Amino acid sequence: MEHTTPPKQLRSFGGMVGGIFLLIALWPLVIHGRPARWWALSLSTLLIVPAIIQPRWLGPLYRAWMWLGVWMGWINT
C-alpha cells in the first residue's frame, strides 16, 4: 500500500523549508548590506513556487526529507 501525502502538508513543507532558505538568502543583504546569497535564493524559489502552483511536485523531496529524519532519529537513539 502506497502512502500519499496530502497537498496541504506538501504546501506547508515547501513554504517552511523555502522560507528558511529565503531568510538565509536575504540575511546578508538586510543586516550587513552585502549581496544576497543567490544559491539560497534559488533553492527557496525552487521550493516555494511548486508549493504554490503544484504541491504534488514536492512529494519525492518530502519523502526523502522524512526518510532522512527517521534515519537521523534512529542514529540519535
MARBA-3410 file (N, C-alpha, C, O; in Angstrom, 1 decimal):
77
0.8,-1.2,0.0,0.0,0.0,0.0,0.9,1.2,0.0,1.8,1.4,0.8 ~ 0.6,2.1,-0.9,1.4,3.4,-1.0,0.8,4.5,-0.2,-0.5,4.7,-0.3 ~ 1.6,5.2,0.5,1.1,6.3,1.3,1.2,7.6,0.5,2.2,7.9,-0.1 ~ 0.1,8.3,0.4,0.1,9.6,-0.3,0.0,10.7,0.7,-0.7,10.7,1.6 ~ 0.9,11.7,0.5,0.9,12.9,1.4,-0.1,13.9,0.9,-0.1,14.2,-0.3
-0.9,14.4,1.8,-1.9,15.4,1.4,-1.2,16.7,0.9,-0.2,17.1,1.3 ~ -1.8,17.3,-0.2,-1.3,18.6,-0.7,-1.0,19.7,0.3,-0.1,20.4,0.2 ~ -1.9,19.7,1.3,-1.7,20.8,2.4,-0.4,20.6,3.1,0.3,21.5,3.4 ~ 0.0,19.3,3.4,1.2,19.0,4.1,2.4,19.3,3.2,3.4,19.9,3.6 ~ 2.3,19.0,1.9,3.4,19.3,0.9,3.5,20.8,0.8,4.7,21.3,0.7
2.4,21.6,0.8,2.5,23.0,0.7,3.2,23.6,1.9,4.0,24.5,1.8 ~ 2.8,23.1,3.0,3.4,23.5,4.3,4.9,23.3,4.3,5.7,24.1,4.7 ~ 5.3,22.1,3.8,6.7,21.7,3.8,7.5,22.7,2.8,8.6,23.2,3.2 ~ 7.0,22.9,1.6,7.6,23.8,0.7,7.7,25.2,1.2,8.8,25.8,1.0 ~ 6.7,25.7,1.8,6.7,27.0,2.3,7.7,27.2,3.5,8.4,28.2,3.6
7.7,26.2,4.4,8.6,26.3,5.5,10.0,26.2,5.2,10.8,27.1,5.5 ~ 10.4,25.2,4.4,11.8,25.0,4.1,12.2,26.1,3.1,13.4,26.6,3.2 ~ 11.4,26.4,2.2,11.7,27.5,1.2,11.8,28.9,2.0,12.7,29.7,1.6 ~ 11.0,29.1,3.0,11.1,30.3,3.8,12.4,30.4,4.5,13.0,31.5,4.7 ~ 12.9,29.2,5.0,14.2,29.2,5.7,15.3,29.6,4.8,16.2,30.3,5.1
15.3,29.0,3.6,16.3,29.3,2.6,16.2,30.8,2.2,17.2,31.4,1.9 ~ 15.0,31.3,2.1,14.8,32.8,1.8,15.4,33.6,2.9,16.1,34.6,2.6 ~ 15.3,33.3,4.1,15.9,34.0,5.2,17.4,33.9,5.1,18.1,34.9,5.3 ~ 18.0,32.8,4.8,19.4,32.6,4.6,19.9,33.5,3.4,21.0,34.1,3.5 ~ 19.1,33.5,2.4,19.5,34.3,1.2,19.5,35.8,1.5,20.4,36.5,1.0
18.5,36.3,2.2,18.4,37.8,2.4,19.1,38.3,3.6,19.2,39.5,3.7 ~ 19.5,37.5,4.5,20.1,37.9,5.7,21.3,38.9,5.5,21.4,39.9,6.1 ~ 22.3,38.5,4.6,23.4,39.4,4.4,23.0,40.8,3.8,23.6,41.8,4.2 ~ 22.0,40.7,3.0,21.5,42.0,2.3,20.9,42.9,3.3,21.2,44.1,3.4 ~ 20.0,42.4,4.2,19.2,43.2,5.1,20.1,43.6,6.3,20.0,44.8,6.7
20.9,42.7,6.9,21.6,43.0,8.1,22.9,43.8,7.8,23.3,44.7,8.5 ~ 23.7,43.3,6.8,25.0,43.8,6.6,25.2,44.7,5.3,26.2,45.2,5.1 ~ 24.1,44.7,4.5,24.2,45.5,3.2,25.1,44.8,2.2,25.5,45.4,1.2 ~ 25.3,43.5,2.3,26.1,42.7,1.4,25.2,42.1,0.4,23.9,42.1,0.6 ~ 25.7,41.6,-0.7,24.9,40.9,-1.7,24.1,39.7,-1.1,24.6,39.0,-0.2
23.0,39.4,-1.7,22.2,38.2,-1.2,22.9,37.0,-1.7,23.7,37.0,-2.6 ~ 22.6,35.9,-1.0,23.2,34.6,-1.3,22.3,34.0,-2.4,21.1,33.5,-2.1 ~ 22.8,34.0,-3.6,21.9,33.6,-4.8,21.6,32.1,-4.7,20.6,31.7,-5.2 ~ 22.5,31.3,-4.2,22.2,29.8,-4.2,21.0,29.5,-3.3,20.2,28.7,-3.6 ~ 21.0,30.3,-2.1,19.8,30.1,-1.2,18.6,30.6,-1.8,17.5,30.1,-1.6
18.7,31.7,-2.5,17.5,32.3,-3.2,17.0,31.4,-4.2,15.8,31.3,-4.4 ~ 17.9,30.7,-5.0,17.4,29.8,-6.0,16.7,28.6,-5.4,15.7,28.2,-5.8 ~ 17.3,28.1,-4.3,16.6,26.9,-3.6,15.3,27.3,-3.0,14.3,26.6,-3.1 ~ 15.2,28.5,-2.5,13.9,29.0,-1.9,12.8,29.1,-3.0,11.7,28.7,-2.8 ~ 13.3,29.6,-4.2,12.3,29.7,-5.3,11.9,28.3,-5.8,10.7,28.1,-6.1
12.8,27.4,-5.9,12.5,26.0,-6.3,11.6,25.3,-5.3,11.0,24.3,-5.7 ~ 11.5,25.7,-4.1,10.6,25.1,-3.1,9.3,25.9,-3.0,8.2,25.2,-2.9 ~ 9.3,27.2,-3.0,8.1,28.0,-2.8,7.2,28.0,-4.0,6.0,27.9,-3.8 ~ 7.7,28.1,-5.2,6.9,28.2,-6.4,6.1,26.9,-6.6,4.9,27.0,-6.8 ~ 6.7,25.7,-6.5,5.9,24.5,-6.6,4.9,24.3,-5.5,3.8,23.8,-5.7
5.3,24.8,-4.3,4.3,24.7,-3.1,3.0,25.5,-3.4,2.0,25.1,-3.0 ~ 3.2,26.6,-4.2,2.0,27.4,-4.5,1.3,26.8,-5.7,0.0,26.7,-5.7 ~ 2.0,26.5,-6.8,1.4,26.1,-8.0,0.9,24.6,-8.0,-0.2,24.3,-8.3 ~ 1.8,23.7,-7.7,1.5,22.2,-7.7,2.3,21.5,-6.6,3.4,21.0,-6.9 ~ 1.7,21.4,-5.4,2.4,20.8,-4.3,2.8,19.4,-4.5,3.8,19.0,-3.9
2.1,18.7,-5.3,2.5,17.2,-5.5,3.9,17.1,-6.1,4.5,16.0,-5.9 ~ 4.4,18.1,-6.8,5.8,18.0,-7.3,6.8,17.9,-6.2,7.9,17.4,-6.4 ~ 6.4,18.3,-5.0,7.4,18.2,-3.8,7.3,16.9,-3.1,8.1,16.6,-2.2 ~ 6.5,16.0,-3.6,6.3,14.7,-3.0,7.6,13.9,-2.8,7.9,13.4,-1.7 ~ 8.4,13.6,-3.8,9.6,12.9,-3.7,10.6,13.5,-2.7,11.3,12.9,-1.9
10.7,14.8,-2.8,11.6,15.6,-1.9,11.2,15.4,-0.5,12.0,15.3,0.4 ~ 9.9,15.5,-0.3,9.3,15.4,1.1,9.5,14.0,1.7,9.9,13.9,2.8 ~ 9.3,13.0,0.8,9.6,11.6,1.3,11.1,11.4,1.7,11.4,10.8,2.7 ~ 12.0,12.0,0.8,13.4,11.9,1.1,13.7,12.6,2.4,14.5,12.1,3.2 ~ 13.1,13.8,2.6,13.3,14.5,3.9,12.9,13.8,5.1,13.6,13.7,6.1
11.7,13.1,5.0,11.2,12.4,6.1,12.0,11.1,6.4,12.2,10.7,7.5 ~ 12.5,10.5,5.3,13.3,9.3,5.5,14.6,9.7,6.2,15.1,9.0,7.1 ~ 15.2,10.9,5.8,16.4,11.4,6.5,16.1,11.6,7.9,17.0,11.3,8.8 ~ 15.0,12.2,8.3,14.6,12.4,9.7,14.5,11.2,10.5,14.9,11.1,11.6 ~ 13.9,10.1,9.9,13.7,8.9,10.6,15.1,8.2,10.8,15.4,7.7,11.9
15.9,8.3,9.8,17.3,7.7,9.9,18.1,8.4,11.0,18.8,7.8,11.8 ~ 18.0,9.8,11.0,18.8,10.5,12.0,18.2,10.3,13.4,19.0,10.2,14.4 ~ 16.9,10.1,13.5,16.3,9.7,14.8,16.8,8.4,15.3,17.0,8.2,16.5 ~ 16.9,7.4,14.4,17.4,6.1,14.7,18.8,6.2,15.2,19.2,5.5,16.2 ~ 19.7,7.0,14.5,21.1,7.1,14.9,21.2,7.8,16.3,22.0,7.4,17.1
20.3,8.7,16.5,20.3,9.5,17.8,19.9,8.7,19.0,20.3,9.1,20.1 ~ 19.2,7.7,18.8,18.7,6.9,20.0,19.5,5.7,20.3,19.2,5.0,21.3
END
